[in-house]
Amino acid sequence: MVAAGFRRVALSEREERWMAEDEILHLIRQRVRFMDVTDRDADLAEASTVVKSFAVKKGHPTAPTQQAIVAPIAANVSVDALTTWLTMLTTSFKTRYFQTESGANASNWILSQALAVAKGSTSEVMVNVRQFEHPWTQSSVIARIEAKDAVAGRSAPLVVVSAHLDSVNMWNPTNGVSPGADDDGSGSATIFEAYRVLVQSGFIPKRPIEFHWYAGEEGGLLGSQKVSSKYKKDGINVAGVLHADMTGYQVPDKQEVIGVVTDLTDPPLSEFFKKLVEEYSGVEWRELQCGYPCSDHASWTQAGYASLFMFEGELPTDGSPFTHTDNDDVSHISFDHMARFSRLAVAFAVEMSLYSEKEI
C-alpha cells in the first residue's frame, strides 16, 4: 500500500519510483527531469477501453510548399508585441506554479488574452477558446482555429502548437518569486504571437489548428498528459504537435541556432521541421538531446502521437542558466531570437494545416 501524498515518478523509460513531495522538490532543485505518471495507467487504460480501435492519423509534408501564404503572415510577428505580452505575464503574477492561486490567475489571464484575439477573427473562421480543467488549481488553455464551413464531425487531423504556462522557483515553489520568463514564458509568448498573427490575418485552415498552454509541466508534465490522454480517449486524430519550451535565451556573442530535440520525438516530423527552419528562420538548426522526459512533447509521444520539440539553442551550452529561480526575468530574454520561433510556429501551423489529406 502506498502512503497518502506519494506520487509515482518516472526518471527514465525504465525507472519509476513512489516519491514524497519533498523528494520531488529535491529533483527540481537538482534539475533532474522527471514525469509524474501517477495517473498515467488509469488515463490511458480508460482511453484504450473507450477507443479500442484507435489509430493516430499522421500526415505531414516532406518539404515547405506554402511560402506565398506563410511569408506575409510571419512578417507580422512583432518583437514589440512579444515584449509587451511576456513582460505582462512575468510581472503580473508572483509565481505561475500549478498548485497556487497565482498560477490559476495566470491561466485566467492567458484565457482572457486569447479570447480578446478571437474577437477579431474574420467571418470565415471560427476561433474557440476554453480552459481544460485539472484536479489541481491551475487549468490548461486551448485556442482552436478552424474554417467556419468545416463539416460538423469531420475527422480532419488536428495540428497542435504548444507550450507550458506554469513556472517554478526551485527553492520555494508555492511562495517564492518565479517570473519564468524563459521557462516557459518564452514558449507561451512565442506561440501566442503565432496565434495572434494567424487569427488577425484571416487565414483559413483546412485542418483545425489548436494552440495549447499546459498547466503543471514543472510538476511532471501533468497538464499535457491529461490533455493528450483525453484526446486519445476521444479518438481525436492529430497530424503533429510542435512544442516550444524555452525559446528566449541567446548566449551573448554566439551564433543563433534553432535547437531540434531528438528525445521522444517523431523523426520524420522533426526532419520536416528542419526544412522549415532552413526556409523560414534565417539561422541554422542543431540536433540536441535534452534527457528524459524533458518537456510536454513526451506526453504526446507516449500517447502515440507524432510530436517535435524546438528549443532556444544547443545543450548543454546554450540553455538559460536562470531557469527555476527569481532571476528568470525578461532582462535575460532576446526577443529577436524569440521572434524566429514565432515565425516557425506560424510556418508549422500553415504548412501542416494546408497539407492535403488525400496525400496521407
Short mmCIF file of the C-alpha atoms (twelve columns), coordinates in Angstrom:
data_MODEL
# 
_entry.id   MODEL 
# 
loop_
_atom_site.group_PDB 
_atom_site.id 
_atom_site.type_symbol 
_atom_site.label_atom_id 
_atom_site.label_alt_id 
_atom_site.label_comp_id 
_atom_site.label_asym_id 
_atom_site.label_seq_id 
_atom_site.Cartn_x 
_atom_site.Cartn_y 
_atom_site.Cartn_z 
_atom_site.pdbx_PDB_model_num 
ATOM 1   C CA . MET A 1   0.000   0.000  0.000   1 
ATOM 2   C CA . VAL A 2   1.275   3.484  -0.906  1 
ATOM 3   C CA . ALA A 3   1.082   6.206  1.740   1 
ATOM 4   C CA . ALA A 4   -1.101  9.228  1.027   1 
ATOM 5   C CA . GLY A 5   0.721   12.097 -0.656  1 
ATOM 6   C CA . PHE A 6   3.155   9.918  -2.585  1 
ATOM 7   C CA . ARG A 7   3.427   10.215 -6.357  1 
ATOM 8   C CA . ARG A 8   4.737   7.727  -8.887  1 
ATOM 9   C CA . VAL A 9   7.608   9.382  -10.743 1 
ATOM 10  C CA . ALA A 10  9.355   8.191  -13.912 1 
ATOM 11  C CA . LEU A 11  13.052  9.106  -14.015 1 
ATOM 12  C CA . SER A 12  13.677  7.216  -17.247 1 
ATOM 13  C CA . GLU A 13  11.776  4.895  -19.543 1 
ATOM 14  C CA . ARG A 14  12.839  2.015  -17.277 1 
ATOM 15  C CA . GLU A 15  12.928  3.549  -13.803 1 
ATOM 16  C CA . GLU A 16  9.891   4.587  -11.771 1 
ATOM 17  C CA . ARG A 17  9.620   5.280  -8.034  1 
ATOM 18  C CA . TRP A 18  6.997   6.295  -5.483  1 
ATOM 19  C CA . MET A 19  8.173   9.620  -4.056  1 
ATOM 20  C CA . ALA A 20  7.024   12.079 -1.401  1 
ATOM 21  C CA . GLU A 21  6.603   15.780 -2.201  1 
ATOM 22  C CA . ASP A 22  9.914   16.746 -0.592  1 
ATOM 23  C CA . GLU A 23  11.699  14.145 -2.710  1 
ATOM 24  C CA . ILE A 24  10.100  15.560 -5.855  1 
ATOM 25  C CA . LEU A 25  11.175  19.074 -4.854  1 
ATOM 26  C CA . HIS A 26  14.703  17.720 -4.445  1 
ATOM 27  C CA . LEU A 27  14.574  16.510 -8.052  1 
ATOM 28  C CA . ILE A 28  13.563  20.007 -9.192  1 
ATOM 29  C CA . ARG A 29  16.423  21.576 -7.225  1 
ATOM 30  C CA . GLN A 30  18.886  19.123 -8.705  1 
ATOM 31  C CA . ARG A 31  17.461  19.862 -12.176 1 
ATOM 32  C CA . VAL A 32  16.585  16.208 -12.636 1 
ATOM 33  C CA . ARG A 33  13.956  15.745 -15.342 1 
ATOM 34  C CA . PHE A 34  11.010  13.571 -14.433 1 
ATOM 35  C CA . MET A 35  7.450   12.668 -15.355 1 
ATOM 36  C CA . ASP A 36  4.694   12.256 -12.778 1 
ATOM 37  C CA . VAL A 37  2.928   9.117  -14.025 1 
ATOM 38  C CA . THR A 38  0.662   8.535  -11.022 1 
ATOM 39  C CA . ASP A 39  -2.488  8.845  -13.159 1 
ATOM 40  C CA . ARG A 40  -1.000  7.559  -16.402 1 
ATOM 41  C CA . ASP A 41  -2.197  3.973  -16.274 1 
ATOM 42  C CA . ALA A 42  -5.757  4.946  -15.361 1 
ATOM 43  C CA . ASP A 43  -5.936  7.673  -18.009 1 
ATOM 44  C CA . LEU A 44  -4.519  5.570  -20.824 1 
ATOM 45  C CA . ALA A 45  -6.413  2.453  -19.777 1 
ATOM 46  C CA . GLU A 46  -9.646  4.421  -19.988 1 
ATOM 47  C CA . ALA A 47  -8.609  5.720  -23.399 1 
ATOM 48  C CA . SER A 48  -7.792  2.228  -24.642 1 
ATOM 49  C CA . THR A 49  -11.097 0.848  -23.331 1 
ATOM 50  C CA . VAL A 50  -13.230 3.531  -24.879 1 
ATOM 51  C CA . VAL A 51  -11.400 3.606  -28.228 1 
ATOM 52  C CA . LYS A 52  -10.300 0.028  -28.801 1 
ATOM 53  C CA . SER A 53  -9.512  0.544  -32.488 1 
ATOM 54  C CA . PHE A 54  -7.941  3.965  -32.073 1 
ATOM 55  C CA . ALA A 55  -5.166  4.683  -34.542 1 
ATOM 56  C CA . VAL A 56  -3.383  8.005  -34.809 1 
ATOM 57  C CA . LYS A 57  -3.741  9.512  -38.240 1 
ATOM 58  C CA . LYS A 58  -0.467  11.110 -39.260 1 
ATOM 59  C CA . GLY A 59  0.296   13.212 -42.242 1 
ATOM 60  C CA . HIS A 60  2.733   15.998 -42.942 1 
ATOM 61  C CA . PRO A 61  4.593   17.425 -45.922 1 
ATOM 62  C CA . THR A 62  8.156   16.421 -46.650 1 
ATOM 63  C CA . ALA A 63  9.146   19.982 -47.577 1 
ATOM 64  C CA . PRO A 64  7.692   23.509 -47.358 1 
ATOM 65  C CA . THR A 65  5.206   24.357 -50.108 1 
ATOM 66  C CA . GLN A 66  3.203   27.288 -48.726 1 
ATOM 67  C CA . GLN A 67  5.784   30.084 -48.830 1 
ATOM 68  C CA . ALA A 68  3.404   32.530 -50.502 1 
ATOM 69  C CA . ILE A 69  0.963   32.206 -47.612 1 
ATOM 70  C CA . VAL A 70  3.419   31.808 -44.739 1 
ATOM 71  C CA . ALA A 71  5.680   34.764 -45.576 1 
ATOM 72  C CA . PRO A 72  3.177   37.639 -45.265 1 
ATOM 73  C CA . ILE A 73  1.650   36.199 -42.079 1 
ATOM 74  C CA . ALA A 74  5.024   35.546 -40.450 1 
ATOM 75  C CA . ALA A 75  6.121   39.069 -41.380 1 
ATOM 76  C CA . ASN A 76  3.521   40.385 -38.923 1 
ATOM 77  C CA . VAL A 77  5.261   38.765 -35.940 1 
ATOM 78  C CA . SER A 78  6.119   41.723 -33.718 1 
ATOM 79  C CA . VAL A 79  9.039   41.980 -31.323 1 
ATOM 80  C CA . ASP A 80  7.160   44.763 -29.527 1 
ATOM 81  C CA . ALA A 81  4.104   42.544 -29.083 1 
ATOM 82  C CA . LEU A 82  6.264   39.694 -27.774 1 
ATOM 83  C CA . THR A 83  7.962   42.060 -25.349 1 
ATOM 84  C CA . THR A 84  4.719   43.538 -24.039 1 
ATOM 85  C CA . TRP A 85  2.988   40.170 -23.634 1 
ATOM 86  C CA . LEU A 86  5.857   38.412 -21.880 1 
ATOM 87  C CA . THR A 87  6.537   41.398 -19.625 1 
ATOM 88  C CA . MET A 88  2.898   41.385 -18.525 1 
ATOM 89  C CA . LEU A 89  2.931   37.632 -17.908 1 
ATOM 90  C CA . THR A 90  6.111   37.703 -15.846 1 
ATOM 91  C CA . THR A 91  5.371   40.788 -13.741 1 
ATOM 92  C CA . SER A 92  1.655   40.314 -13.030 1 
ATOM 93  C CA . PHE A 93  1.959   37.099 -11.027 1 
ATOM 94  C CA . LYS A 94  4.345   36.274 -8.190  1 
ATOM 95  C CA . THR A 95  4.542   32.719 -9.449  1 
ATOM 96  C CA . ARG A 96  2.755   30.570 -12.005 1 
ATOM 97  C CA . TYR A 97  3.290   27.361 -10.026 1 
ATOM 98  C CA . PHE A 98  0.434   24.986 -10.816 1 
ATOM 99  C CA . GLN A 99  -0.714  24.458 -7.213  1 
ATOM 100 C CA . THR A 100 -1.121  28.158 -6.392  1 
ATOM 101 C CA . GLU A 101 -3.906  30.711 -6.772  1 
ATOM 102 C CA . SER A 102 -1.411  32.926 -8.563  1 
ATOM 103 C CA . GLY A 103 -0.805  30.126 -11.065 1 
ATOM 104 C CA . ALA A 104 -4.556  29.814 -11.630 1 
ATOM 105 C CA . ASN A 105 -4.794  33.568 -12.164 1 
ATOM 106 C CA . ALA A 106 -2.062  33.344 -14.799 1 
ATOM 107 C CA . SER A 107 -4.103  30.724 -16.648 1 
ATOM 108 C CA . ASN A 108 -7.150  33.014 -16.463 1 
ATOM 109 C CA . TRP A 109 -5.071  35.883 -17.860 1 
ATOM 110 C CA . ILE A 110 -3.897  33.835 -20.839 1 
ATOM 111 C CA . LEU A 111 -7.511  32.795 -21.399 1 
ATOM 112 C CA . SER A 112 -8.592  36.450 -21.456 1 
ATOM 113 C CA . GLN A 113 -5.791  37.387 -23.844 1 
ATOM 114 C CA . ALA A 114 -6.703  34.561 -26.219 1 
ATOM 115 C CA . LEU A 115 -10.391 35.490 -26.081 1 
ATOM 116 C CA . ALA A 116 -9.540  39.093 -26.943 1 
ATOM 117 C CA . VAL A 117 -7.690  37.954 -30.053 1 
ATOM 118 C CA . ALA A 118 -10.567 35.637 -31.004 1 
ATOM 119 C CA . LYS A 119 -12.969 38.588 -31.103 1 
ATOM 120 C CA . GLY A 120 -11.003 39.963 -34.053 1 
ATOM 121 C CA . SER A 121 -11.411 36.856 -36.215 1 
ATOM 122 C CA . THR A 122 -12.962 37.125 -39.679 1 
ATOM 123 C CA . SER A 123 -16.367 35.796 -40.656 1 
ATOM 124 C CA . GLU A 124 -14.825 32.805 -42.484 1 
ATOM 125 C CA . VAL A 125 -13.046 31.488 -39.386 1 
ATOM 126 C CA . MET A 126 -14.224 30.112 -36.053 1 
ATOM 127 C CA . VAL A 127 -11.985 30.649 -33.036 1 
ATOM 128 C CA . ASN A 128 -12.939 28.860 -29.841 1 
ATOM 129 C CA . VAL A 129 -11.036 29.426 -26.603 1 
ATOM 130 C CA . ARG A 130 -11.502 27.356 -23.461 1 
ATOM 131 C CA . GLN A 131 -9.852  26.136 -20.313 1 
ATOM 132 C CA . PHE A 132 -9.104  22.463 -19.768 1 
ATOM 133 C CA . GLU A 133 -9.652  21.917 -16.071 1 
ATOM 134 C CA . HIS A 134 -7.487  19.647 -13.941 1 
ATOM 135 C CA . PRO A 135 -7.644  18.116 -10.441 1 
ATOM 136 C CA . TRP A 136 -5.188  20.780 -9.274  1 
ATOM 137 C CA . THR A 137 -5.614  24.569 -9.072  1 
ATOM 138 C CA . GLN A 138 -4.327  25.655 -12.495 1 
ATOM 139 C CA . SER A 139 -6.104  24.970 -15.802 1 
ATOM 140 C CA . SER A 140 -4.583  24.487 -19.227 1 
ATOM 141 C CA . VAL A 141 -5.764  26.823 -22.018 1 
ATOM 142 C CA . ILE A 142 -6.713  25.760 -25.558 1 
ATOM 143 C CA . ALA A 143 -7.452  28.039 -28.526 1 
ATOM 144 C CA . ARG A 144 -8.834  26.381 -31.671 1 
ATOM 145 C CA . ILE A 145 -8.898  27.901 -35.168 1 
ATOM 146 C CA . GLU A 146 -10.928 26.279 -37.948 1 
ATOM 147 C CA . ALA A 147 -12.836 27.170 -41.070 1 
ATOM 148 C CA . LYS A 148 -16.396 28.232 -40.350 1 
ATOM 149 C CA . ASP A 149 -17.687 25.994 -43.131 1 
ATOM 150 C CA . ALA A 150 -15.939 22.923 -41.679 1 
ATOM 151 C CA . VAL A 151 -18.282 19.944 -41.767 1 
ATOM 152 C CA . ALA A 152 -19.502 19.061 -38.294 1 
ATOM 153 C CA . GLY A 153 -17.942 15.851 -37.080 1 
ATOM 154 C CA . ARG A 154 -15.323 15.669 -39.831 1 
ATOM 155 C CA . SER A 155 -12.205 13.815 -38.814 1 
ATOM 156 C CA . ALA A 156 -9.567  16.072 -40.361 1 
ATOM 157 C CA . PRO A 157 -6.337  15.609 -38.429 1 
ATOM 158 C CA . LEU A 158 -5.638  18.328 -35.903 1 
ATOM 159 C CA . VAL A 159 -2.479  20.460 -35.832 1 
ATOM 160 C CA . VAL A 160 -1.226  21.325 -32.329 1 
ATOM 161 C CA . VAL A 161 1.230   24.058 -31.311 1 
ATOM 162 C CA . SER A 162 2.022   24.048 -27.599 1 
ATOM 163 C CA . ALA A 163 3.953   25.454 -24.632 1 
ATOM 164 C CA . HIS A 164 3.565   25.285 -20.848 1 
ATOM 165 C CA . LEU A 165 2.238   28.234 -18.894 1 
ATOM 166 C CA . ASP A 166 3.452   27.352 -15.379 1 
ATOM 167 C CA . SER A 167 6.722   28.298 -13.678 1 
ATOM 168 C CA . VAL A 168 8.569   27.216 -10.543 1 
ATOM 169 C CA . ASN A 169 11.017  28.615 -8.027  1 
ATOM 170 C CA . MET A 170 13.018  25.522 -7.143  1 
ATOM 171 C CA . TRP A 171 13.809  26.770 -3.631  1 
ATOM 172 C CA . ASN A 172 10.248  27.739 -2.724  1 
ATOM 173 C CA . PRO A 173 7.684   26.557 -5.281  1 
ATOM 174 C CA . THR A 174 4.500   27.838 -3.632  1 
ATOM 175 C CA . ASN A 175 5.711   31.136 -2.169  1 
ATOM 176 C CA . GLY A 176 8.934   32.046 -3.978  1 
ATOM 177 C CA . VAL A 177 9.069   34.603 -6.779  1 
ATOM 178 C CA . SER A 178 9.082   32.798 -10.113 1 
ATOM 179 C CA . PRO A 179 8.808   35.041 -13.192 1 
ATOM 180 C CA . GLY A 180 9.613   32.119 -15.509 1 
ATOM 181 C CA . ALA A 181 10.438  34.425 -18.410 1 
ATOM 182 C CA . ASP A 182 12.362  31.820 -20.344 1 
ATOM 183 C CA . ASP A 183 10.903  28.695 -18.714 1 
ATOM 184 C CA . ASP A 184 8.390   28.772 -20.173 1 
ATOM 185 C CA . GLY A 185 7.063   32.279 -20.534 1 
ATOM 186 C CA . SER A 186 9.102   32.491 -23.732 1 
ATOM 187 C CA . GLY A 187 7.411   29.461 -25.270 1 
ATOM 188 C CA . SER A 188 3.996   30.704 -24.142 1 
ATOM 189 C CA . ALA A 189 4.622   34.123 -25.710 1 
ATOM 190 C CA . THR A 190 6.102   32.535 -28.834 1 
ATOM 191 C CA . ILE A 191 3.003   30.524 -29.623 1 
ATOM 192 C CA . PHE A 192 0.620   33.293 -28.516 1 
ATOM 193 C CA . GLU A 193 2.193   35.631 -31.055 1 
ATOM 194 C CA . ALA A 194 1.814   32.968 -33.752 1 
ATOM 195 C CA . TYR A 195 -1.825  32.541 -32.733 1 
ATOM 196 C CA . ARG A 196 -2.383  36.305 -32.820 1 
ATOM 197 C CA . VAL A 197 -0.991  36.879 -36.316 1 
ATOM 198 C CA . LEU A 198 -2.774  33.845 -37.732 1 
ATOM 199 C CA . VAL A 199 -6.157  34.989 -36.431 1 
ATOM 200 C CA . GLN A 200 -5.641  38.597 -37.472 1 
ATOM 201 C CA . SER A 201 -4.506  37.570 -40.955 1 
ATOM 202 C CA . GLY A 202 -7.814  35.862 -41.640 1 
ATOM 203 C CA . PHE A 203 -6.011  32.634 -42.552 1 
ATOM 204 C CA . ILE A 204 -8.472  29.799 -43.244 1 
ATOM 205 C CA . PRO A 205 -7.033  26.398 -42.299 1 
ATOM 206 C CA . LYS A 206 -8.075  23.168 -43.987 1 
ATOM 207 C CA . ARG A 207 -7.178  21.246 -40.862 1 
ATOM 208 C CA . PRO A 208 -8.084  22.735 -37.470 1 
ATOM 209 C CA . ILE A 209 -5.202  24.316 -35.565 1 
ATOM 210 C CA . GLU A 210 -5.035  24.312 -31.770 1 
ATOM 211 C CA . PHE A 211 -2.725  26.307 -29.534 1 
ATOM 212 C CA . HIS A 212 -2.190  24.732 -26.104 1 
ATOM 213 C CA . TRP A 213 -0.802  26.314 -22.944 1 
ATOM 214 C CA . TYR A 214 -0.319  23.487 -20.435 1 
ATOM 215 C CA . ALA A 215 -0.618  23.632 -16.678 1 
ATOM 216 C CA . GLY A 216 1.658   21.663 -14.387 1 
ATOM 217 C CA . GLU A 217 4.644   20.902 -16.605 1 
ATOM 218 C CA . GLU A 218 7.003   21.650 -13.721 1 
ATOM 219 C CA . GLY A 219 5.140   19.084 -11.627 1 
ATOM 220 C CA . GLY A 220 5.994   16.309 -14.086 1 
ATOM 221 C CA . LEU A 221 4.232   17.069 -17.397 1 
ATOM 222 C CA . LEU A 222 0.880   16.847 -15.653 1 
ATOM 223 C CA . GLY A 223 -1.313  19.026 -17.874 1 
ATOM 224 C CA . SER A 224 -0.077  17.686 -21.191 1 
ATOM 225 C CA . GLN A 225 -0.565  14.112 -20.009 1 
ATOM 226 C CA . LYS A 226 -4.197  14.852 -19.144 1 
ATOM 227 C CA . VAL A 227 -4.839  16.602 -22.460 1 
ATOM 228 C CA . SER A 228 -3.128  14.005 -24.665 1 
ATOM 229 C CA . SER A 229 -4.809  11.068 -22.913 1 
ATOM 230 C CA . LYS A 230 -8.216  12.785 -23.254 1 
ATOM 231 C CA . TYR A 231 -7.617  13.317 -26.965 1 
ATOM 232 C CA . LYS A 232 -6.666  9.667  -27.317 1 
ATOM 233 C CA . LYS A 233 -9.768  8.599  -25.398 1 
ATOM 234 C CA . ASP A 234 -11.931 10.732 -27.684 1 
ATOM 235 C CA . GLY A 235 -10.294 9.312  -30.819 1 
ATOM 236 C CA . ILE A 236 -9.016  12.694 -31.968 1 
ATOM 237 C CA . ASN A 237 -6.616  12.430 -34.902 1 
ATOM 238 C CA . VAL A 238 -3.573  14.664 -34.538 1 
ATOM 239 C CA . ALA A 239 -1.340  15.208 -37.560 1 
ATOM 240 C CA . GLY A 240 1.506   16.546 -35.445 1 
ATOM 241 C CA . VAL A 241 2.468   18.517 -32.355 1 
ATOM 242 C CA . LEU A 242 5.054   21.314 -32.256 1 
ATOM 243 C CA . HIS A 243 6.143   22.083 -28.695 1 
ATOM 244 C CA . ALA A 244 8.022   25.221 -27.605 1 
ATOM 245 C CA . ASP A 245 9.745   25.189 -24.218 1 
ATOM 246 C CA . MET A 246 12.414  27.883 -23.695 1 
ATOM 247 C CA . THR A 247 12.822  29.954 -26.854 1 
ATOM 248 C CA . GLY A 248 14.110  33.239 -25.448 1 
ATOM 249 C CA . TYR A 249 17.680  32.922 -24.184 1 
ATOM 250 C CA . GLN A 250 20.556  33.655 -26.529 1 
ATOM 251 C CA . VAL A 251 24.149  33.263 -25.346 1 
ATOM 252 C CA . PRO A 252 25.850  36.629 -25.903 1 
ATOM 253 C CA . ASP A 253 28.161  36.790 -28.937 1 
ATOM 254 C CA . LYS A 254 27.286  33.270 -30.024 1 
ATOM 255 C CA . GLN A 255 25.732  32.207 -33.331 1 
ATOM 256 C CA . GLU A 256 21.975  31.881 -33.178 1 
ATOM 257 C CA . VAL A 257 20.591  28.417 -33.888 1 
ATOM 258 C CA . ILE A 258 17.280  26.605 -33.561 1 
ATOM 259 C CA . GLY A 259 17.516  23.510 -31.399 1 
ATOM 260 C CA . VAL A 260 15.637  20.424 -32.640 1 
ATOM 261 C CA . VAL A 261 15.262  17.856 -29.867 1 
ATOM 262 C CA . THR A 262 15.676  14.166 -30.731 1 
ATOM 263 C CA . ASP A 263 14.462  12.643 -27.425 1 
ATOM 264 C CA . LEU A 264 10.958  11.165 -27.553 1 
ATOM 265 C CA . THR A 265 10.111  12.939 -30.799 1 
ATOM 266 C CA . ASP A 266 8.915   11.739 -34.196 1 
ATOM 267 C CA . PRO A 267 11.906  11.568 -36.599 1 
ATOM 268 C CA . PRO A 268 10.011  12.218 -39.878 1 
ATOM 269 C CA . LEU A 269 8.141   15.169 -38.374 1 
ATOM 270 C CA . SER A 270 11.400  16.561 -36.983 1 
ATOM 271 C CA . GLU A 271 13.043  16.209 -40.401 1 
ATOM 272 C CA . PHE A 272 10.216  18.219 -41.924 1 
ATOM 273 C CA . PHE A 273 10.655  20.859 -39.216 1 
ATOM 274 C CA . LYS A 274 14.371  21.182 -40.032 1 
ATOM 275 C CA . LYS A 275 13.334  22.161 -43.549 1 
ATOM 276 C CA . LEU A 276 11.023  24.797 -42.078 1 
ATOM 277 C CA . VAL A 277 13.991  26.169 -40.129 1 
ATOM 278 C CA . GLU A 278 16.043  26.339 -43.332 1 
ATOM 279 C CA . GLU A 279 13.228  28.017 -45.245 1 
ATOM 280 C CA . TYR A 280 11.810  30.469 -42.724 1 
ATOM 281 C CA . SER A 281 14.135  31.168 -39.769 1 
ATOM 282 C CA . GLY A 282 17.272  32.695 -41.264 1 
ATOM 283 C CA . VAL A 283 19.513  30.602 -39.000 1 
ATOM 284 C CA . GLU A 284 20.733  27.011 -38.844 1 
ATOM 285 C CA . TRP A 285 19.308  24.129 -36.847 1 
ATOM 286 C CA . ARG A 286 21.141  21.873 -34.444 1 
ATOM 287 C CA . GLU A 287 20.040  18.500 -33.135 1 
ATOM 288 C CA . LEU A 288 20.189  18.000 -29.373 1 
ATOM 289 C CA . GLN A 289 19.210  15.583 -26.665 1 
ATOM 290 C CA . CYS A 290 17.553  17.036 -23.601 1 
ATOM 291 C CA . GLY A 291 17.113  13.906 -21.481 1 
ATOM 292 C CA . TYR A 292 14.066  12.004 -20.279 1 
ATOM 293 C CA . PRO A 293 11.349  13.228 -20.355 1 
ATOM 294 C CA . CYS A 294 12.372  16.847 -20.839 1 
ATOM 295 C CA . SER A 295 9.056   18.544 -21.717 1 
ATOM 296 C CA . ASP A 296 5.437   18.150 -22.770 1 
ATOM 297 C CA . HIS A 297 6.148   16.737 -26.224 1 
ATOM 298 C CA . ALA A 298 6.924   13.477 -24.380 1 
ATOM 299 C CA . SER A 299 3.301   13.191 -23.221 1 
ATOM 300 C CA . TRP A 300 2.067   13.202 -26.818 1 
ATOM 301 C CA . THR A 301 4.735   10.763 -27.951 1 
ATOM 302 C CA . GLN A 302 3.893   8.323  -25.187 1 
ATOM 303 C CA . ALA A 303 0.189   8.594  -26.064 1 
ATOM 304 C CA . GLY A 304 1.037   7.508  -29.607 1 
ATOM 305 C CA . TYR A 305 1.084   10.846 -31.418 1 
ATOM 306 C CA . ALA A 306 3.779   12.444 -33.597 1 
ATOM 307 C CA . SER A 307 5.461   15.335 -31.789 1 
ATOM 308 C CA . LEU A 308 8.549   17.506 -32.058 1 
ATOM 309 C CA . PHE A 309 10.245  20.000 -29.759 1 
ATOM 310 C CA . MET A 310 12.024  23.253 -30.636 1 
ATOM 311 C CA . PHE A 311 14.493  24.789 -28.173 1 
ATOM 312 C CA . GLU A 312 16.447  28.035 -27.890 1 
ATOM 313 C CA . GLY A 313 19.858  26.576 -28.789 1 
ATOM 314 C CA . GLU A 314 22.200  23.695 -28.193 1 
ATOM 315 C CA . LEU A 315 22.611  21.759 -24.962 1 
ATOM 316 C CA . PRO A 316 24.325  21.876 -22.579 1 
ATOM 317 C CA . THR A 317 25.909  25.149 -23.688 1 
ATOM 318 C CA . ASP A 318 23.020  27.378 -24.786 1 
ATOM 319 C CA . GLY A 319 20.232  26.896 -22.252 1 
ATOM 320 C CA . SER A 320 19.433  29.711 -19.846 1 
ATOM 321 C CA . PRO A 321 21.285  29.479 -16.513 1 
ATOM 322 C CA . PHE A 322 18.491  31.405 -14.768 1 
ATOM 323 C CA . THR A 323 15.620  28.894 -15.003 1 
ATOM 324 C CA . HIS A 324 13.686  27.935 -11.862 1 
ATOM 325 C CA . THR A 325 14.994  30.998 -9.989  1 
ATOM 326 C CA . ASP A 326 13.751  34.519 -9.307  1 
ATOM 327 C CA . ASN A 327 16.292  35.767 -11.881 1 
ATOM 328 C CA . ASP A 328 14.498  34.202 -14.841 1 
ATOM 329 C CA . ASP A 329 13.129  37.570 -15.934 1 
ATOM 330 C CA . VAL A 330 12.813  39.471 -19.211 1 
ATOM 331 C CA . SER A 331 16.193  41.175 -18.793 1 
ATOM 332 C CA . HIS A 332 17.761  37.906 -19.971 1 
ATOM 333 C CA . ILE A 333 15.480  37.434 -22.970 1 
ATOM 334 C CA . SER A 334 16.352  38.051 -26.626 1 
ATOM 335 C CA . PHE A 335 13.044  38.976 -28.213 1 
ATOM 336 C CA . ASP A 336 14.585  38.955 -31.685 1 
ATOM 337 C CA . HIS A 337 15.561  35.324 -31.071 1 
ATOM 338 C CA . MET A 338 12.049  34.547 -29.822 1 
ATOM 339 C CA . ALA A 339 10.537  36.091 -32.939 1 
ATOM 340 C CA . ARG A 340 12.283  33.460 -35.067 1 
ATOM 341 C CA . PHE A 341 10.418  30.765 -33.128 1 
ATOM 342 C CA . SER A 342 7.097   32.575 -33.534 1 
ATOM 343 C CA . ARG A 343 7.629   32.669 -37.294 1 
ATOM 344 C CA . LEU A 344 8.440   28.963 -37.248 1 
ATOM 345 C CA . ALA A 345 5.257   28.274 -35.291 1 
ATOM 346 C CA . VAL A 346 3.324   30.164 -37.975 1 
ATOM 347 C CA . ALA A 347 5.059   28.161 -40.698 1 
ATOM 348 C CA . PHE A 348 4.346   24.847 -38.983 1 
ATOM 349 C CA . ALA A 349 0.686   25.704 -38.438 1 
ATOM 350 C CA . VAL A 350 0.115   26.866 -42.027 1 
ATOM 351 C CA . GLU A 351 2.103   24.143 -43.784 1 
ATOM 352 C CA . MET A 352 0.566   21.370 -41.690 1 
ATOM 353 C CA . SER A 353 -2.986  22.697 -41.868 1 
ATOM 354 C CA . LEU A 354 -2.947  23.054 -45.663 1 
ATOM 355 C CA . TYR A 355 -1.427  19.641 -46.311 1 
ATOM 356 C CA . SER A 356 -3.849  17.626 -48.403 1 
ATOM 357 C CA . GLU A 357 -5.492  14.758 -46.569 1 
ATOM 358 C CA . LYS A 358 -5.525  12.854 -49.868 1 
ATOM 359 C CA . GLU A 359 -1.749  12.608 -49.578 1 
ATOM 360 C CA . ILE A 360 -1.857  10.816 -46.204 1 
# 
